[in-house]
Amino acid sequence: MAVVLENALKENLKSGKLLPVYILVGEDAYLKTLYLEKISKSIADKDDIFNYSKFTAQCNLQEVYDSVMQMPMMSDRKCVILNDYDFKHCSDSDFEKLLTLILETPEETTFILYFDGIEIDLKKGAKFKKLVSACEKNGGMAVELKHRTRAELVKMLCQGALKRGTKMDLAAGNYLVETCGEDINLLSGELEKLCAFVGESAVSKAHIDEVCTPTVEANIFKLSDLIFACDSTKALKMLDELLFLKTKPMTILFNVSAVFVDIYRALCAKQKGLGIKETADAFGYKTRSFAVEKAFQKLGKMDFKKTKLCLDTLVATDKALKSFSANERLLLEEMIIKLIYIISKGEALD
């Protein structure tokens, strides 16, 4: 069984040689939709009732089979899509029908199995492995579409800006991701706004601050950066903004705590002689290796003693926030001041 990644699918589509069967799975909903539309649009328009058919989970597999086996009309190919068919819980006979359908899809048809709402275990799912095996036997391709890494997102944004007649360097692209998050859908919309605003000029951080809408997570990370900069005035102002936007205090605490956990892991990794990539792999950061990179950047100000004191402060704040009589704003303000004191002085503020 061989489930390929996005690059293999890109190469296949670039060649122009469409396969009889595609199975699209993975964690990135945007990419699955993107490639589903790329494949289907290259074959037939959605309004083409003869050469385009889409079936949902509640379909009758016999109807799907009939649609797949029908010859295209006034076209070289036809496209049939089956979305979220629950092959894991269907009857044995229906599962066998699905396997037969995959195996017998003719060359004139492209049959796409697209899984969006069903969680699939690529390693342990015995039934899924059978689907992939049938797909391979018929010359098809099963593709896992993962979230893109920070570097890939930045590259995509820079290329997207260039296509729109705007310049964006890697620093600006990285800042845009930091500000707006890693959702490709959201980033695409922000890029459109940004390019329309900037025109033929080069995108700067100031443009991003002026035009783009930061995510709550991005603002909390900015709060963390202000804490490490020991800028209590701006940090408390950022806290006010977050609370004004109805951000839950526990969400603020959780995200600030995550930064200090990253730092603790980075300290442990550095002590063992590990670099950023090895640390990200060891702790399963996957596409969030940027968090490890930021943690390593902060090690100049942090050691094990400071980190432990900060983590103790965060745990104490967590317990206090869960108290029925807690003044949430006051507790978060105290937390910020205590963290800044620890980072700057190296000791706890009693």
C-alpha positions in Angstrom: 0.0 0.0 0.0 1.4 3.4 -0.9 -0.4 6.6 0.1 1.4 9.5 -1.6 1.6 13.2 -0.6 0.7 16.5 -2.3 3.7 16.8 -4.5 3.0 13.5 -6.3 -0.6 14.7 -7.0 0.8 18.0 -8.2 3.1 16.2 -10.6 0.3 14.0 -11.9 -2.0 17.0 -12.6 0.9 18.9 -14.2 1.4 16.0 -16.6 -2.2 16.3 -17.8 -2.7 12.5 -17.6 -5.8 12.0 -15.3 -6.1 8.7 -13.5 -9.2 6.6 -13.3 -9.4 6.8 -9.4 -8.3 9.3 -6.8 -8.7 8.9 -3.1 -8.3 12.2 -1.2 -7.8 12.0 2.6 -5.9 14.0 5.2 -6.1 16.8 7.8 -6.2 19.8 5.5 -9.8 20.4 4.4 -8.8 23.4 2.2 -6.3 21.4 0.2 -8.7 18.5 -0.3 -11.4 20.9 -1.6 -8.8 22.6 -3.8 -7.6 19.4 -5.5 -11.1 18.0 -5.8 -12.1 21.1 -7.7 -8.9 21.1 -9.8 -9.4 17.6 -10.9 -13.2 17.9 -11.5 -13.0 21.3 -13.3 -10.4 19.9 -15.7 -13.0 17.3 -16.8 -16.4 18.8 -16.7 -18.4 21.7 -15.3 -20.7 21.1 -12.3 -23.7 22.0 -14.5 -22.8 19.2 -17.0 -25.5 16.7 -16.1 -24.0 14.0 -18.4 -20.4 14.2 -17.4 -20.4 15.4 -13.8 -22.0 13.5 -10.9 -21.6 13.9 -7.1 -22.9 11.5 -4.5 -23.0 11.8 -0.7 -22.7 9.3 2.1 -26.4 8.3 1.9 -26.2 7.3 -1.7 -27.1 3.9 -3.3 -23.8 2.4 -4.5 -25.6 0.8 -7.4 -26.4 4.3 -8.7 -22.8 5.3 -8.2 -21.7 2.2 -10.2 -24.1 3.0 -13.0 -22.9 6.6 -13.2 -19.2 5.5 -13.3 -19.8 2.9 -16.0 -21.8 5.2 -18.3 -19.8 6.5 -21.2 -19.1 10.3 -21.3 -21.3 12.2 -23.7 -19.7 14.7 -26.1 -16.6 14.7 -24.0 -13.4 12.6 -23.6 -14.0 12.0 -19.9 -16.6 12.2 -17.1 -16.1 12.9 -13.4 -17.9 11.0 -10.6 -17.4 12.1 -7.0 -18.3 10.1 -3.9 -18.1 12.2 -0.7 -17.7 10.7 2.8 -19.1 7.3 2.1 -18.8 5.5 5.5 -17.0 2.4 4.3 -15.9 1.6 7.9 -19.4 0.9 9.0 -21.2 -0.2 5.9 -22.3 -3.8 5.3 -19.7 -6.3 4.0 -21.7 -6.6 0.7 -21.6 -2.8 0.2 -17.9 -2.7 1.0 -17.3 -5.3 -1.7 -19.4 -3.3 -4.1 -17.2 -0.3 -3.4 -14.0 -2.3 -4.0 -15.5 -3.6 -7.3 -16.4 -0.1 -8.3 -12.9 1.1 -7.8 -11.3 -1.8 -9.6 -13.7 -1.6 -12.6 -13.7 2.2 -13.1 -13.1 2.6 -16.9 -10.3 4.7 -18.4 -12.9 7.3 -19.7 -14.0 8.0 -16.1 -12.3 9.7 -13.2 -13.8 8.5 -9.9 -12.9 10.6 -6.9 -13.4 9.3 -3.3 -13.3 12.4 -1.1 -13.2 12.0 2.7 -13.8 15.2 4.7 -16.0 14.3 7.7 -14.8 10.8 8.3 -11.6 10.2 10.4 -9.3 7.7 8.8 -6.4 5.9 10.3 -4.0 5.5 7.4 -1.7 3.0 9.3 -4.2 0.7 11.1 -7.3 0.9 9.0 -7.6 -2.5 7.4 -10.6 -1.5 5.2 -8.9 1.7 4.0 -5.8 -0.3 3.0 -8.1 -2.5 0.9 -9.5 0.6 -0.8 -6.0 1.9 -1.5 -4.9 -1.5 -2.9 -7.9 -1.6 -5.3 -7.1 2.0 -6.3 -3.5 1.0 -7.1 -4.5 -2.0 -9.1 -6.6 0.2 -11.3 -3.8 2.7 -11.9 -5.2 5.2 -9.4 -3.7 7.3 -6.6 -4.5 7.7 -2.9 -3.3 11.0 -1.6 -2.8 12.3 2.0 -3.1 16.1 2.1 -1.4 17.4 5.2 -1.3 20.9 6.6 1.5 22.9 4.9 4.5 23.8 7.0 5.2 27.4 7.9 7.9 27.6 5.2 5.5 26.3 2.5 2.8 28.8 3.6 5.2 31.7 3.4 6.4 30.6 -0.1 2.8 30.3 -1.2 2.0 33.8 0.0 5.1 35.3 -1.7 4.2 33.6 -5.0 0.6 34.6 -4.6 1.5 38.2 -4.1 3.8 38.1 -7.1 1.0 36.8 -9.3 -1.1 39.8 -8.2 1.6 42.3 -9.1 2.7 42.9 -5.5 6.0 42.2 -3.9 6.3 40.3 -0.6 9.6 39.1 0.9 10.0 36.1 3.3 10.0 38.3 6.4 6.6 39.9 5.5 5.2 36.5 4.5 6.2 35.0 7.9 4.7 38.0 9.7 1.4 37.6 7.9 1.3 33.9 9.0 2.1 34.9 12.6 -0.6 37.6 12.5 -3.4 35.7 10.8 -2.7 32.1 11.6 -2.1 29.0 9.3 -5.5 28.5 7.8 -5.0 28.6 4.1 -8.5 29.8 3.4 -8.1 32.7 5.8 -4.6 33.6 4.5 -5.9 33.6 0.9 -8.5 36.2 1.8 -6.1 38.3 3.8 -3.6 38.2 0.8 -6.3 39.5 -1.5 -7.0 42.4 0.8 -3.4 43.2 1.3 -2.5 43.1 -2.4 -5.5 45.3 -3.3 -4.4 47.8 -0.7 -0.6 47.8 -1.4 -0.8 47.7 -5.2 2.6 47.4 -6.9 4.5 48.4 -3.8 6.3 45.9 -1.5 4.3 44.6 1.5 5.6 45.7 4.9 4.8 44.7 8.4 3.1 48.1 8.8 0.7 47.2 5.9 -0.2 43.9 7.5 -0.9 45.6 10.8 -3.1 48.2 9.0 -5.1 45.9 6.7 -5.1 42.4 8.1 -7.2 40.9 10.9 -5.1 39.1 13.5 -6.3 35.9 15.1 -6.9 35.7 18.8 -4.0 33.2 19.0 -1.7 35.7 17.2 -2.6 38.4 19.7 -1.9 36.1 22.6 1.5 35.2 21.1 2.1 39.0 20.8 1.2 39.2 24.5 3.8 36.5 25.2 6.4 38.4 23.2 5.7 41.6 25.2 6.1 39.6 28.4 9.5 38.4 27.2 10.4 42.0 26.2 9.5 42.9 29.8 7.2 45.7 28.5 4.5 45.7 31.2 2.6 48.7 29.8 2.1 47.2 26.3 1.5 43.7 27.7 -1.3 45.0 30.0 -2.8 47.0 27.1 -2.8 43.8 24.9 -4.5 42.0 27.7 -7.2 44.7 27.7 -7.7 44.2 24.0 -8.0 40.5 24.3 -10.6 40.7 27.1 -12.5 43.4 25.2 -12.7 40.9 22.2 -14.3 38.4 24.7 -11.3 36.1 24.7 -11.8 33.6 27.5 -9.2 34.0 30.3 -8.4 30.3 30.2 -7.7 30.6 26.5 -5.2 33.4 27.2 -3.6 31.3 30.0 -3.4 28.2 27.9 -1.6 29.9 25.0 0.8 31.8 27.2 1.5 28.6 29.1 2.2 26.8 25.8 5.1 29.2 25.1 6.8 28.4 28.4 6.3 24.7 27.8 8.0 25.2 24.4 10.9 26.9 26.2 11.2 24.1 28.8 11.4 21.6 26.0 13.9 23.7 24.1 16.1 23.9 27.2 16.0 20.1 27.7 16.8 19.6 24.0 19.7 22.0 24.0 21.1 20.3 27.0 21.1 17.1 25.0 22.7 18.8 22.0 19.6 18.8 19.8 18.8 21.5 17.3 15.5 23.0 16.2 14.5 20.3 13.7 15.5 17.4 16.0 13.5 19.0 18.9 10.4 19.5 16.7 10.6 15.9 15.6 11.2 14.6 19.1 8.2 16.4 20.6 5.9 15.9 17.6 5.5 19.5 16.6 5.0 18.5 12.9 4.0 21.7 11.1 4.5 23.9 14.3 8.3 23.8 14.2 8.2 27.6 14.2 7.1 27.4 17.8 10.3 25.5 18.6 12.3 28.1 16.6 10.8 30.9 18.7 11.5 29.0 21.9 15.2 28.7 21.0 15.3 32.4 20.3 14.2 33.1 23.8 16.8 30.9 25.5 19.2 33.8 25.9 16.9 35.2 28.5 15.8 31.9 30.1 17.3 29.1 32.1 15.8 26.1 34.1 15.3 28.2 37.3 13.4 31.0 35.6 11.4 28.6 33.5 10.3 26.6 36.6 9.4 29.8 38.4 7.3 30.9 35.4 5.6 27.5 35.1 4.8 27.6 38.9 3.2 31.0 38.4 1.1 29.8 35.5 -0.1 26.7 37.5 -1.0 29.0 40.4 -3.0 31.2 38.0 -4.7 28.2 36.6 -5.9 27.1 40.1 -7.0 30.6 41.0 -8.9 31.1 37.7 -10.9 28.0 38.5 -12.0 29.4 41.9 -15.6 30.6 42.0 -14.6 33.9 43.5 -11.9 34.7 41.0 -11.4 38.2 39.6 -10.2 37.0 36.2 -8.8 40.3 34.9 -6.9 40.9 38.1 -5.4 37.4 38.2 -4.2 37.7 34.6 -2.7 41.1 35.3 -0.9 39.7 38.3 0.4 36.8 36.2 1.8 39.1 33.6 3.7 41.3 36.2 5.0 38.2 38.0 6.3 36.6 34.7 8.0 39.8 33.7 9.6 40.1 37.1 10.9 36.5 36.9 12.3 37.0 33.4 14.0 40.3 34.3 15.2 39.5 37.9 15.5 35.7 37.9 13.4 35.3 41.1 9.8 35.1 42.1 7.7 38.1 43.1 6.0 37.3 46.4 
